Amino acid sequence: MTVIVRELRHGDPVDTAGFARIRQQALPFILFTPESVTYDLERAHPDAHRVPLLAEEDGELIGTAQIGLVHDSPEPGQGSLNIYVRPGRTGRGAGSLLARAAEERLAALGATRLHTWVLDEPRYRAFAEKRGYRAARPAHFLRLDLANGTLPALRPPPDGVELRTGADFADDPRPLFRLHAETLGDEPGDVDREFTDYDAWLAETWHHPLLNHELTSVALVDGGPAAFSAAGTDGGTRYATVMTGTGRAFRGRGLAKLAKNDSLHRARAAGFTEAFTGNDAGNVPMLAINDWFGYEICATEVMYVRDLG
């Protein structure tokens, strides 16, 4: 058996479907579709140098790598690579070949520090550490049974607060961009980002095929967005919270809970049966909110970092 690594062929439906399928099997708690894989490739910022790689064994696609530069970081040279091999096809050298190819490409692009997410299992952590990566921080994937679980009761918004959907901002989503940028800046992370490019946000976030504007909920205070819960769907019965956040001036008022509960209830009414989300392990307030909703941790991953040179 021979394993090779190559770039995903742009416009090839077999490659994009294979990439999405491998990611779905390796990470069943994250939404992937062939359309989202194609969209991410076509709309990526040119300075990100995003390249999907595939590992192929005698014509069968068995592994994937997504690589790129964090182009909006004030600190240059920050690279990322995430490698996942199809369950049942590990131990054949695909992961090592993908890692080597990804690291070489990133080094050639000027990357000086590499970041990769690794599932919190001994064999995956050992794989990263053997390649010189060091553990940085954990994060959790969480699942909620929408079909059989019990959501907190819906309550009317307090005085001065109005609930709207993302679709209500179709003509001018800039207020949501400003709120998203503010809340993203306060998210735990290993790389600082300057989230200021509205056009990039439109291309990479607002128009993304997984983002569901109708199920995204926004809490307005005095007519302006104060908190939101952005929803993602994959065309089936799975729903994911893409991001939940509250503007700094409005925190401590339960607005994030209000928006997320509204979105979850509407998702269940629309026939979605599973809800997923993810939180940094140090994001105690958001973990507490998700526990209140009934989410349970279904997997954990760890950020690993390696300095080049």
N, C-alpha and C positions, 0 to 999 in steps of 0.2 A: 504494500500500500504506500502511495506517495502523496504527501501533503505539500501543497504550494500555497503561497500567499499572493494575492493580486488585488488591484483596486476594483471596487464595485463599478461595473460598466454602466455609465450614465444612460438612462433611457431603456435599460434592459429590464423588462418586467420580471424575468426569472431571478435576476440578482436582487432587485428591490424586495420581492416577495420572500426570497430566501433570507435576506438580512433581517426583515421584520419577523419572520417565523422563528429564527434562532433567538432573537432577543425576547420574543414572547415566551419561548420555552425556558430560557435561562432566567428571565425576570418577569414572572407572571403577574407581578404586582405593579408593573408599569405599562402604560398604553403604547403600543406600536402598531402601525399599519403600513402597508407598502406606500400608500399615499403620503404618510407623514415622513417616511424615509426619503422619498423623492423630493418632497417640499423642503425638508431640512437641507438637502444637498443643493437645491437650486437657489434657495433664498439666503444661504449663509453669507455673512459679511466676507468680502474678499480677503480682508486682513486676518480672518480667522483661519484660513487655509485648512478648512475641514475636509478630511478625506476618509471615506468609509473603506475599510479593507475587509477582504473575505479570505478565509482559509478553505481550501477545496481539496478533498481527498478523492482521487479517481472520479472526478466529475460531481461528487456530492458536496454541497456547501455545509461545513460543519463548525465554522467559527467566524467571529466578527471582531473588528476593532474600529472605534471611532476616535479620530485624532484631530487635534487642532491647537491653535494658540488662543489665549485669552486676550483678544485684541483690545478690549475696553478696560484693561487693567492699567493703572498708572505705573506699575512696575513691569518693565518689559521682560520678555523671555519666559513668561509663564505658559507652559504647555500642558495639555491634558490628553490622556489616552484611557479608553475603557474597553476592556477585552472580555468577551464572553464566548464560550464554546458550548455547542449544543449538548445538552445532557445525554449521556450514553456514548459520546464521542470524545470525552476527555482522555488524557493519558496517551495521546497519539502524536504529541509534539506541536499541535496546532497553536496552542497558547503561547509557547516559546517563540515560534516563528512569527506570530502576529506581534508579540512584544518587541522582538528585535527589529522588525520592519518599522513599527511605529516609532520606536526610540530613535532609530537612524534618521527617519524623515523629520522628526521634530528637532533633532540636533542640527540638521542641515538648514532648518528654518531659523535657527538662532535661539532655540529654547535653552534655558539654563536651569530650569526647575520643572520637573514633571509631576503631575498630580493624577492619581488614578483611584477609582473606587473599587474595592474588593469585597466580595461577600464575606461575612464574618464566619468563616469555616476554616478549620486548621489547614486544609490542603491549599486553599486560595491564599491565605495569609502567608504560608510558607513559600508559595510561588513568588509573591511580591518581595518578601524579605530576602530570598535567594538572589534576586536581581538588584539588591541594594536599596530598596525602598524602606522607609520607616513609617510606622503608624502615626497618624495625626489625630483623627477624631472619628467617632462613630456617628451613624445616623440610622434611623429606624424606618422601615416600611410598615404601614398599618392598613388593616382591612376591616371593613364594616359590612355585615350582612344586611343589605337593604331589604331583601325579600322577607326575612324572618325576624329581624331585629326590631327593637322598639326605639324610635327616635324621640328626643325630648319634644314635648308639646309645643306647637306654634303659639306664639304670643304676639299681640299687636305691638307695633313699634311704639316707643315712648314719644311723648310730645316733642315735636320739632324734628323727628326722624322719619324718613320715608324709605321704603324698599323699592328698588327698581332692578331691572335686568341689564346685562351688558348690551343686549340688543337695543336698549333705549339710547345708547350712546353711538349708534352706528354712524350718524352724521358727523359727529365730532368726538372721537374717543380720547382727545388730548387730556381731559381731566383725569381719566383713568390712568393714562401714562404717568402723569405727575404723581398720583397716589401710589402706583406700582413702584416707581423709581424711589420714592421716599421709603417705602416699607422694605424694598429689597436691600436698600443700603444698610438696614438694621439687622438683616439676616446674618446668623453665624456663618462664617466661611473662612477658607484658607487664603483666598486671593481677593484683594480689594478691587472693586470695579467702579468705573465712572459711567453710571447709567444715565446718559444724557442725550442719546441719539434717538430722536422720535421716529425718524424714518426707519431705522433698524428695528425698533420695537414694533412698528406696524408690520414689517415684513416677517419678523421672526416670532412674534407673539400674537398680535391681534388678528392677523389673517391666517394663523396656523390652522391646518385642517382638524387638529384635535381639539381646539378651543371651541367650546359651545357657548355662544353669546347668550342664547335664550336661558340656559341653566346657570349662568354666572349671575350672582346676586351682588347688589351694591347698596350700601346703606348711606343715604344722604342726610346731612345735617344742614339745615337752612339752605337747602338746594344744592349743596356741593358734596361730592363724594368724600366720605369720611372713613369707610371700611368696605372691604369687598371680599368675596370668595369666588375665585375663578374656577370654572368647571371644564374638565376635559372629557370627551367621550370618543369611543372608537367605532361607532356604527353598529355595535352589538348591544350587550346588556351591562357593560362595565363602565363605571363612572369614576373619575379621579378628580381630586382637588388639586389644581395646578398651583395655586398660591392663595393664601388667606392673609390679610393684613389690615392694620388700622393706622391711620395717620397719627403722627406723634401727639397732636393737639387733642385727639379724641380717645386716647387710650384709657382703660379702666372703666369704661361705660358699658361693656358687654356687646359692643357693636359687631365684633368679629363673630361671636357666637350667633348673633341675630342673623347676620348675612349667611353664614354657613348653614344654619338650621333651615333657613328659607330655601336655599339651593338643594339641600339633601331631600327635603320633603317634596319639592317639585320633581327632583330626579326619580324618586320612588314612584310618584304618581305617573311619571312618563314610562315606567316599566323597567327601569334599571334595577338590577338585583345585587350588584356588588359595588362598594365604594372603596377607593384606595387613596392613600395620601402618604406623605413622607415628612419626617421631621428630624432635624439635627438633634442628637441626644442631649445637647445642652440647652435646647429651646424649651425650657420647662413650662412657660405659660401656654405654648401651643400644644404641647403634649398633654397638659391638664385639660385643655378644651376638648381635644380628641378623645380623651378618656371619658369625659362627660357625655360625649356622643355615643360611646360604646365601642370605639375602635379598639382593636387588639393588634399588638405587634406580630407581624407574620414573617419578618426577616430583618436582619441588621447588616449593614455594610460599613466598611471602615475606609476613610480616606488615607491613602499612602502617598508619600512624597519622596522624591529622589532628586538630588542636585547633580547636574552634569558638570564635568570638567574638574 
